[in-house]
């Protein structure tokens, strides 16, 4: 299953964005429409565990740096 990042409009016409997992871009669009979210753009994104680890690490660095200055 792939992950797709989207921008869309809700039933009130308000802009919204997020991610959805689906077999294809077409399936992702259908899932969003079924949830009353109307996609404007959608693109597949790659998710790797290496990127997740680096983001978590930098977040920890931020917290430690913040507490050291207080």
N, C-alpha and C positions, 0 to 999 in steps of 0.2 A: 504494500500500500504506500502511496506517495503523500506528501504533505504539500498543500497549496496555500499560498498567501493571497488574500483577496481584499479588494475595496468594493463597497456595495452601498446600496440605499435600503433603509428599512421601510416599513409600511407607511411611516410618517414623512418619508423623503429625506431623513437625516442620514448623513454619511457615517459609515461604520467600516471597520476593517478587522481582520483577524486571520486565523488559520483554520484549515479544515483538512482532514485526512480522507482520501478517496482513491479508488482504483485508477481514475483518469480525470482530466480537467472537466470533461462532460459530466461525469458522475458528481464531481465537486459542485458544479453549478446547480445540478438538480437537487443535491442535498441542501444547498443554501436556499433555493427557491421554495423547497418544502418547508423550510423554517421561516418563511416570509421575509427572506433577505434576498435582495435582487442584485446580483453581481454586476459591477461595472468593469472590473478587471480582475484577472486571476492568473497567477503564475506558479509554477512548481518551484519549490525550494528544496535544497538538499540539507539534510540534518545529519550531522556527524557527532559522535560522542566526543571527539577531540575538541570541537568547537564548544560544546557544552562545558567541558572541563575547564577550558581557558576562561570562559565567562564566569564560572563559579569562582575560580581562583582570583580573578581581578575584583570580584565583588568582595571576597574576603580581605583582599589587600585594602580596599576602600574602607571597610569597617575598622580594620586595625589602625590605619592611618588616621582615621577620624577620632578614635578613642585616645590615641597617643597625643594628639594636640589639645585635648580637653583637660 
